Amino acid sequence: MVAPTLYYDGPCHLCQGSVKWVRQHVPGVTCLPLQSEEARSALPTELCTPPLTGVVVVDSSGNVHVGHRGLRALAPYAQPPWKYLLRVVPGWGYYAVARTRRLWGRDDACSIE
Protein backbone atom coordinates (compact mmCIF):
# COMPACT_ATOMS: atom_id res chain seq x y z
CA MET A 1 0.00 0.00 0.00
CA VAL A 2 1.42 3.36 -1.06
CA ALA A 3 1.48 5.83 1.83
CA PRO A 4 -0.49 9.09 1.50
CA THR A 5 0.74 12.65 1.21
CA LEU A 6 -0.13 15.06 4.01
CA TYR A 7 -0.17 18.79 3.21
CA TYR A 8 -0.13 21.17 6.19
CA ASP A 9 0.20 24.86 7.07
CA GLY A 10 4.00 25.07 7.05
CA PRO A 11 4.61 28.17 9.22
CA CYS A 12 2.18 27.00 11.95
CA HIS A 13 3.94 25.69 15.08
CA LEU A 14 1.07 23.35 15.98
CA CYS A 15 1.09 21.95 12.45
CA GLN A 16 4.87 21.48 12.57
CA GLY A 17 4.55 19.53 15.82
CA SER A 18 1.75 17.46 14.34
CA VAL A 19 3.90 16.59 11.32
CA LYS A 20 6.67 15.36 13.63
CA TRP A 21 4.10 13.15 15.37
CA VAL A 22 2.73 11.85 12.05
CA ARG A 23 6.22 10.97 10.83
CA GLN A 24 6.73 8.85 13.97
CA HIS A 25 3.37 7.06 13.92
CA VAL A 26 2.35 6.88 10.27
CA PRO A 27 5.24 5.16 8.44
CA GLY A 28 6.07 6.31 4.94
CA VAL A 29 3.75 9.31 4.86
CA THR A 30 5.05 12.24 2.83
CA CYS A 31 4.51 15.61 4.55
CA LEU A 32 4.67 18.84 2.58
CA PRO A 33 3.68 22.43 3.40
CA LEU A 34 0.58 23.77 1.65
CA GLN A 35 2.77 26.73 0.70
CA SER A 36 5.14 24.53 -1.36
CA GLU A 37 5.38 24.32 -5.14
CA GLU A 38 4.52 20.61 -4.87
CA ALA A 39 1.23 21.44 -3.12
CA ARG A 40 0.34 24.15 -5.63
CA SER A 41 0.92 21.77 -8.53
CA ALA A 42 -0.90 18.79 -6.95
CA LEU A 43 -3.92 20.41 -5.27
CA PRO A 44 -6.79 22.67 -6.28
CA THR A 45 -5.92 26.35 -5.78
CA GLU A 46 -8.56 26.90 -3.10
CA LEU A 47 -6.86 24.34 -0.81
CA CYS A 48 -3.50 26.17 -0.96
CA THR A 49 -4.82 29.73 -0.73
CA PRO A 50 -5.36 31.49 2.61
CA PRO A 51 -7.36 31.22 4.66
CA LEU A 52 -6.31 27.58 4.77
CA THR A 53 -9.17 25.24 5.67
CA GLY A 54 -7.09 22.49 7.28
CA VAL A 55 -4.72 19.68 6.55
CA VAL A 56 -5.12 17.99 3.20
CA VAL A 57 -4.41 14.30 2.68
CA VAL A 58 -4.15 12.67 -0.72
CA ASP A 59 -4.54 8.92 -0.24
CA SER A 60 -3.02 6.12 -2.32
CA SER A 61 -6.03 6.21 -4.68
CA GLY A 62 -5.62 9.94 -5.30
CA ASN A 63 -8.66 10.92 -3.25
CA VAL A 64 -8.40 14.29 -1.49
CA HIS A 65 -9.49 14.58 2.16
CA VAL A 66 -9.56 17.88 4.09
CA GLY A 67 -9.52 18.58 7.85
CA HIS A 68 -10.70 15.81 10.17
CA ARG A 69 -11.45 13.63 7.13
CA GLY A 70 -7.77 13.94 6.25
CA LEU A 71 -6.76 12.64 9.66
CA ARG A 72 -9.22 9.78 9.28
CA ALA A 73 -7.69 8.99 5.88
CA LEU A 74 -4.32 8.47 7.63
CA ALA A 75 -5.78 5.78 9.92
CA PRO A 76 -5.17 2.74 7.66
CA TYR A 77 -1.48 3.67 7.42
CA ALA A 78 -0.91 4.39 11.13
CA GLN A 79 0.51 2.10 13.80
CA PRO A 80 -1.76 0.80 16.58
CA PRO A 81 -3.23 2.24 18.76
CA TRP A 82 -3.14 5.46 16.72
CA LYS A 83 -4.91 3.90 13.73
CA TYR A 84 -7.99 3.36 15.89
CA LEU A 85 -7.91 6.86 17.39
CA LEU A 86 -7.46 8.56 14.01
CA ARG A 87 -10.59 6.81 12.74
CA VAL A 88 -12.75 8.62 15.29
CA VAL A 89 -11.38 12.19 15.18
CA PRO A 90 -14.49 14.36 15.57
CA GLY A 91 -15.01 17.18 13.10
CA TRP A 92 -15.95 19.63 15.85
CA GLY A 93 -12.77 18.79 17.78
CA TYR A 94 -10.54 19.18 14.75
CA TYR A 95 -12.05 22.52 13.80
CA ALA A 96 -11.91 23.85 17.38
CA VAL A 97 -8.16 23.21 17.42
CA ALA A 98 -7.64 24.39 13.83
CA ARG A 99 -9.37 27.72 14.51
CA THR A 100 -7.06 28.44 17.45
CA ARG A 101 -3.81 27.05 16.00
CA ARG A 102 -2.24 30.50 15.66
CA LEU A 103 -2.10 30.71 19.46
CA TRP A 104 0.70 28.11 19.31
CA GLY A 105 2.86 30.49 17.26
CA ARG A 106 3.83 30.96 13.67
CA ASP A 107 7.06 31.38 11.71
CA ASP A 108 7.63 33.22 8.44
CA ALA A 109 8.13 29.86 6.74
CA CYS A 110 8.12 26.18 7.59
CA SER A 111 11.00 25.30 9.92
CA ILE A 112 10.94 21.51 9.47
CA GLU A 113 12.09 19.38 6.56
TIRO-2110 file (N, C-alpha, C; in Angstrom, 1 decimal):
// TIRO-2110
0.8, -1.2, 0.0, N, 1, A
0.0, 0.0, 0.0, CA, 1, A
0.9, 1.2, 0.0, C, 1, A
0.7, 2.1, -1.0, N, 2, A
1.4, 3.4, -1.1, CA, 2, A
0.9, 4.3, 0.0, C, 2, A
1.8, 4.9, 0.8, N, 3, A
1.5, 5.8, 1.8, CA, 3, A
0.9, 7.1, 1.2, C, 3, A
0.1, 7.8, 2.0, N, 4, A
-0.5, 9.1, 1.5, CA, 4, A
0.5, 10.3, 1.6, C, 4, A
0.0, 11.4, 1.1, N, 5, A
0.7, 12.6, 1.2, CA, 5, A
-0.1, 13.6, 2.1, C, 5, A
0.5, 14.1, 3.1, N, 6, A
-0.1, 15.1, 4.0, CA, 6, A
0.4, 16.5, 3.7, C, 6, A
-0.5, 17.4, 3.4, N, 7, A
-0.2, 18.8, 3.2, CA, 7, A
-0.7, 19.6, 4.4, C, 7, A
0.2, 20.5, 4.9, N, 8, A
-0.1, 21.2, 6.2, CA, 8, A
0.3, 22.6, 6.1, C, 8, A
-0.2, 23.4, 7.0, N, 9, A
0.2, 24.9, 7.1, CA, 9, A
1.6, 25.0, 7.6, C, 9, A
2.6, 25.1, 6.7, N, 10, A
4.0, 25.1, 7.0, CA, 10, A
4.5, 26.0, 8.2, C, 10, A
4.1, 27.3, 8.2, N, 11, A
4.6, 28.2, 9.2, CA, 11, A
4.0, 28.0, 10.6, C, 11, A
2.9, 27.2, 10.7, N, 12, A
2.2, 27.0, 11.9, CA, 12, A
2.9, 26.1, 12.9, C, 12, A
3.2, 26.5, 14.1, N, 13, A
3.9, 25.7, 15.1, CA, 13, A
3.2, 24.4, 15.5, C, 13, A
1.9, 24.5, 15.7, N, 14, A
1.1, 23.3, 16.0, CA, 14, A
1.1, 22.3, 14.8, C, 14, A
1.0, 22.8, 13.6, N, 15, A
1.1, 21.9, 12.4, CA, 15, A
2.5, 21.3, 12.3, C, 15, A
3.5, 22.0, 12.6, N, 16, A
4.9, 21.5, 12.6, CA, 16, A
5.0, 20.4, 13.6, C, 16, A
4.5, 20.6, 14.8, N, 17, A
4.6, 19.5, 15.8, CA, 17, A
3.7, 18.3, 15.4, C, 17, A
2.6, 18.6, 14.8, N, 18, A
1.8, 17.5, 14.3, CA, 18, A
2.4, 16.6, 13.3, C, 18, A
3.2, 17.3, 12.4, N, 19, A
3.9, 16.6, 11.3, CA, 19, A
5.0, 15.7, 11.9, C, 19, A
5.7, 16.2, 13.0, N, 20, A
6.7, 15.4, 13.6, CA, 20, A
6.0, 14.1, 14.2, C, 20, A
4.8, 14.3, 14.8, N, 21, A
4.1, 13.1, 15.4, CA, 21, A
3.7, 12.2, 14.3, C, 21, A
3.2, 12.7, 13.2, N, 22, A
2.7, 11.8, 12.0, CA, 22, A
3.9, 11.0, 11.5, C, 22, A
5.0, 11.7, 11.4, N, 23, A
6.2, 11.0, 10.8, CA, 23, A
6.6, 9.8, 11.7, C, 23, A
6.4, 9.9, 13.0, N, 24, A
6.7, 8.8, 14.0, CA, 24, A
5.7, 7.7, 13.9, C, 24, A
4.4, 8.0, 13.7, N, 25, A
3.4, 7.1, 13.9, CA, 25, A
2.7, 6.6, 12.7, C, 25, A
3.0, 7.3, 11.5, N, 26, A
2.4, 6.9, 10.3, CA, 26, A
3.5, 6.7, 9.3, C, 26, A
4.1, 5.4, 9.3, N, 27, A
5.2, 5.2, 8.4, CA, 27, A
5.0, 5.5, 7.0, C, 27, A
6.1, 6.1, 6.4, N, 28, A
6.1, 6.3, 4.9, CA, 28, A
5.3, 7.5, 4.4, C, 28, A
4.5, 8.2, 5.3, N, 29, A
3.7, 9.3, 4.9, CA, 29, A
4.7, 10.4, 4.4, C, 29, A
4.3, 11.1, 3.3, N, 30, A
5.1, 12.2, 2.8, CA, 30, A
4.3, 13.5, 3.4, C, 30, A
5.1, 14.4, 4.0, N, 31, A
4.5, 15.6, 4.6, CA, 31, A
5.1, 16.8, 3.8, C, 31, A
4.2, 17.7, 3.3, N, 32, A
4.7, 18.8, 2.6, CA, 32, A
3.8, 20.1, 3.0, C, 32, A
4.4, 21.2, 3.1, N, 33, A
3.7, 22.4, 3.4, CA, 33, A
2.7, 22.8, 2.3, C, 33, A
1.5, 23.3, 2.6, N, 34, A
0.6, 23.8, 1.7, CA, 34, A
1.1, 24.9, 0.8, C, 34, A
2.2, 25.6, 1.4, N, 35, A
2.8, 26.7, 0.7, CA, 35, A
3.8, 26.3, -0.3, C, 35, A
4.1, 25.0, -0.5, N, 36, A
5.1, 24.5, -1.4, CA, 36, A
4.7, 24.5, -2.8, C, 36, A
5.7, 24.5, -3.7, N, 37, A
5.4, 24.3, -5.1, CA, 37, A
4.7, 23.0, -5.4, C, 37, A
5.1, 21.9, -4.7, N, 38, A
4.5, 20.6, -4.9, CA, 38, A
3.0, 20.6, -4.6, C, 38, A
2.7, 21.3, -3.5, N, 39, A
1.2, 21.4, -3.1, CA, 39, A
0.5, 22.2, -4.2, C, 39, A
1.0, 23.3, -4.6, N, 40, A
0.3, 24.2, -5.6, CA, 40, A
0.1, 23.4, -6.9, C, 40, A
1.1, 22.5, -7.3, N, 41, A
0.9, 21.8, -8.5, CA, 41, A
0.0, 20.5, -8.4, C, 41, A
-0.1, 20.0, -7.2, N, 42, A
-0.9, 18.8, -7.0, CA, 42, A
-2.3, 19.0, -6.5, C, 42, A
-2.6, 20.2, -5.9, N, 43, A
-3.9, 20.4, -5.3, CA, 43, A
-4.7, 21.5, -5.9, C, 43, A
-6.0, 21.5, -5.8, N, 44, A
-6.8, 22.7, -6.3, CA, 44, A
-6.3, 24.0, -5.6, C, 44, A
-6.4, 25.1, -6.3, N, 45, A
-5.9, 26.3, -5.8, CA, 45, A
-6.6, 26.7, -4.5, C, 45, A
-7.9, 26.5, -4.3, N, 46, A
-8.6, 26.9, -3.1, CA, 46, A
-8.0, 26.2, -1.8, C, 46, A
-7.4, 25.0, -2.0, N, 47, A
-6.9, 24.3, -0.8, CA, 47, A
-5.5, 24.9, -0.4, C, 47, A
-4.8, 25.6, -1.3, N, 48, A
-3.5, 26.2, -1.0, CA, 48, A
-3.5, 27.7, -0.7, C, 48, A
-4.7, 28.3, -0.8, N, 49, A
-4.8, 29.7, -0.7, CA, 49, A
-5.4, 30.1, 0.6, C, 49, A
-4.8, 31.1, 1.3, N, 50, A
-5.4, 31.5, 2.6, CA, 50, A
-6.7, 32.1, 2.4, C, 50, A
-7.6, 31.9, 3.4, N, 51, A
-7.4, 31.2, 4.7, CA, 51, A
-7.4, 29.7, 4.4, C, 51, A
-6.4, 29.0, 4.9, N, 52, A
-6.3, 27.6, 4.8, CA, 52, A
-7.4, 26.9, 5.6, C, 52, A
-8.0, 25.9, 5.0, N, 53, A
-9.2, 25.2, 5.7, CA, 53, A
-8.8, 24.1, 6.5, C, 53, A
-7.5, 23.6, 6.5, N, 54, A
-7.1, 22.5, 7.3, CA, 54, A
-6.1, 21.6, 6.5, C, 54, A
-5.6, 20.6, 7.2, N, 55, A
-4.7, 19.7, 6.5, CA, 55, A
-5.4, 19.0, 5.4, C, 55, A
-4.6, 18.7, 4.4, N, 56, A
-5.1, 18.0, 3.2, CA, 56, A
-4.3, 16.7, 3.1, C, 56, A
-5.0, 15.6, 2.9, N, 57, A
-4.4, 14.3, 2.7, CA, 57, A
-4.9, 13.7, 1.3, C, 57, A
-3.9, 13.4, 0.5, N, 58, A
-4.2, 12.7, -0.7, CA, 58, A
-3.8, 11.2, -0.5, C, 58, A
-4.8, 10.3, -0.5, N, 59, A
-4.5, 8.9, -0.2, CA, 59, A
-3.9, 8.2, -1.4, C, 59, A
-3.7, 6.9, -1.3, N, 60, A
-3.0, 6.1, -2.3, CA, 60, A
-3.9, 6.0, -3.6, C, 60, A
-5.2, 6.3, -3.5, N, 61, A
-6.0, 6.2, -4.7, CA, 61, A
-6.2, 7.6, -5.3, C, 61, A
-5.5, 8.6, -4.8, N, 62, A
-5.6, 9.9, -5.3, CA, 62, A
-6.8, 10.7, -4.8, C, 62, A
-7.5, 10.2, -3.8, N, 63, A
-8.7, 10.9, -3.3, CA, 63, A
-8.1, 12.0, -2.3, C, 63, A
-8.8, 13.2, -2.3, N, 64, A
-8.4, 14.3, -1.5, CA, 64, A
-9.3, 14.4, -0.3, C, 64, A
-8.7, 14.5, 0.9, N, 65, A
-9.5, 14.6, 2.2, CA, 65, A
-9.0, 15.8, 2.9, C, 65, A
-9.9, 16.6, 3.4, N, 66, A
-9.6, 17.9, 4.1, CA, 66, A
-10.0, 17.8, 5.6, C, 66, A
-9.2, 18.4, 6.4, N, 67, A
-9.5, 18.6, 7.8, CA, 67, A
-9.6, 17.2, 8.6, C, 67, A
-10.6, 17.0, 9.4, N, 68, A
-10.7, 15.8, 10.2, CA, 68, A
-10.8, 14.6, 9.3, C, 68, A
-11.4, 14.7, 8.1, N, 69, A
-11.5, 13.6, 7.1, CA, 69, A
-10.0, 13.2, 6.7, C, 69, A
-9.2, 14.2, 6.6, N, 70, A
-7.8, 13.9, 6.2, CA, 70, A
-7.1, 13.1, 7.3, C, 70, A
-7.3, 13.4, 8.6, N, 71, A
-6.8, 12.6, 9.7, CA, 71, A
-7.3, 11.2, 9.6, C, 71, A
-8.6, 11.1, 9.4, N, 72, A
-9.2, 9.8, 9.3, CA, 72, A
-8.6, 9.0, 8.1, C, 72, A
-8.3, 9.7, 7.0, N, 73, A
-7.7, 9.0, 5.9, CA, 73, A
-6.3, 8.4, 6.2, C, 73, A
-5.6, 9.0, 7.2, N, 74, A
-4.3, 8.5, 7.6, CA, 74, A
-4.4, 7.2, 8.4, C, 74, A
-5.6, 6.9, 9.0, N, 75, A
-5.8, 5.8, 9.9, CA, 75, A
-5.3, 4.4, 9.4, C, 75, A
-5.6, 4.1, 8.1, N, 76, A
-5.2, 2.7, 7.7, CA, 76, A
-3.7, 2.6, 7.6, C, 76, A
-2.9, 3.7, 7.6, N, 77, A
-1.5, 3.7, 7.4, CA, 77, A
-0.8, 3.8, 8.8, C, 77, A
-1.5, 4.1, 9.8, N, 78, A
-0.9, 4.4, 11.1, CA, 78, A
-0.7, 3.1, 11.9, C, 78, A
0.2, 3.2, 12.9, N, 79, A
0.5, 2.1, 13.8, CA, 79, A
-0.5, 2.1, 14.9, C, 79, A
-0.9, 0.9, 15.4, N, 80, A
-1.8, 0.8, 16.6, CA, 80, A
-1.1, 1.5, 17.8, C, 80, A
-1.8, 2.0, 18.7, N, 81, A
-3.2, 2.2, 18.8, CA, 81, A
-3.7, 3.5, 18.0, C, 81, A
-2.8, 4.2, 17.4, N, 82, A
-3.1, 5.5, 16.7, CA, 82, A
-4.1, 5.3, 15.6, C, 82, A
-4.0, 4.1, 14.9, N, 83, A
-4.9, 3.9, 13.7, CA, 83, A
-6.4, 3.9, 14.2, C, 83, A
-6.6, 3.4, 15.4, N, 84, A
-8.0, 3.4, 15.9, CA, 84, A
-8.5, 4.8, 16.3, C, 84, A
-7.6, 5.5, 16.9, N, 85, A
-7.9, 6.9, 17.4, CA, 85, A
-8.1, 7.8, 16.2, C, 85, A
-7.3, 7.7, 15.2, N, 86, A
-7.5, 8.6, 14.0, CA, 86, A
-8.8, 8.3, 13.3, C, 86, A
-9.3, 7.1, 13.4, N, 87, A
-10.6, 6.8, 12.7, CA, 87, A
-11.8, 7.6, 13.4, C, 87, A
-11.6, 8.0, 14.6, N, 88, A
-12.7, 8.6, 15.3, CA, 88, A
-12.5, 10.1, 15.6, C, 88, A
-11.6, 10.8, 14.9, N, 89, A
-11.4, 12.2, 15.2, CA, 89, A
-12.7, 12.9, 14.9, C, 89, A
-13.2, 13.6, 15.8, N, 90, A
-14.5, 14.4, 15.6, CA, 90, A
-14.2, 15.7, 14.8, C, 90, A
-15.1, 16.0, 13.9, N, 91, A
-15.0, 17.2, 13.1, CA, 91, A
-15.0, 18.4, 14.0, C, 91, A
-15.9, 18.5, 15.0, N, 92, A
-16.0, 19.6, 15.8, CA, 92, A
-14.7, 19.8, 16.6, C, 92, A
-14.0, 18.7, 17.0, N, 93, A
-12.8, 18.8, 17.8, CA, 93, A
-11.6, 19.3, 16.9, C, 93, A
-11.6, 18.7, 15.7, N, 94, A
-10.5, 19.2, 14.7, CA, 94, A
-10.7, 20.7, 14.5, C, 94, A
-11.9, 21.1, 14.2, N, 95, A
-12.0, 22.5, 13.8, CA, 95, A
-11.9, 23.5, 15.0, C, 95, A
-12.2, 23.0, 16.2, N, 96, A
-11.9, 23.9, 17.4, CA, 96, A
-10.4, 24.1, 17.5, C, 96, A
-9.6, 23.1, 17.3, N, 97, A
-8.2, 23.2, 17.4, CA, 97, A
-7.6, 24.0, 16.2, C, 97, A
-8.1, 23.7, 15.0, N, 98, A
-7.6, 24.4, 13.8, CA, 98, A
-7.9, 25.9, 13.9, C, 98, A
-9.0, 26.3, 14.4, N, 99, A
-9.4, 27.7, 14.5, CA, 99, A
-8.4, 28.5, 15.5, C, 99, A
-7.9, 27.8, 16.4, N, 100, A
-7.1, 28.4, 17.4, CA, 100, A
-5.6, 28.1, 17.3, C, 100, A
-5.2, 27.5, 16.2, N, 101, A
-3.8, 27.0, 16.0, CA, 101, A
-2.8, 28.2, 16.0, C, 101, A
-3.2, 29.4, 15.7, N, 102, A
-2.2, 30.5, 15.7, CA, 102, A
-1.8, 30.9, 17.1, C, 102, A
-2.5, 30.5, 18.1, N, 103, A
-2.1, 30.7, 19.5, CA, 103, A
-0.8, 30.0, 19.8, C, 103, A
-0.5, 28.9, 19.1, N, 104, A
0.7, 28.1, 19.3, CA, 104, A
2.0, 28.8, 18.7, C, 104, A
1.7, 29.8, 17.9, N, 105, A
2.9, 30.5, 17.3, CA, 105, A
2.9, 30.2, 15.8, C, 105, A
3.7, 31.0, 15.1, N, 106, A
3.8, 31.0, 13.7, CA, 106, A
5.2, 31.5, 13.3, C, 106, A
5.8, 30.9, 12.3, N, 107, A
7.1, 31.4, 11.7, CA, 107, A
6.8, 32.1, 10.4, C, 107, A
7.8, 32.6, 9.8, N, 108, A
7.6, 33.2, 8.4, CA, 108, A
7.5, 32.1, 7.4, C, 108, A
8.1, 31.0, 7.7, N, 109, A
8.1, 29.9, 6.7, CA, 109, A
8.2, 28.6, 7.6, C, 109, A
8.1, 27.5, 6.9, N, 110, A
8.1, 26.2, 7.6, CA, 110, A
9.5, 25.9, 8.1, C, 110, A
9.7, 25.5, 9.3, N, 111, A
11.0, 25.3, 9.9, CA, 111, A
11.4, 23.8, 10.0, C, 111, A
10.6, 22.9, 9.5, N, 112, A
10.9, 21.5, 9.5, CA, 112, A
11.1, 21.0, 8.0, C, 112, A
11.9, 19.9, 7.9, N, 113, A
12.1, 19.4, 6.6, CA, 113, A
11.1, 18.3, 6.3, C, 113, A
END
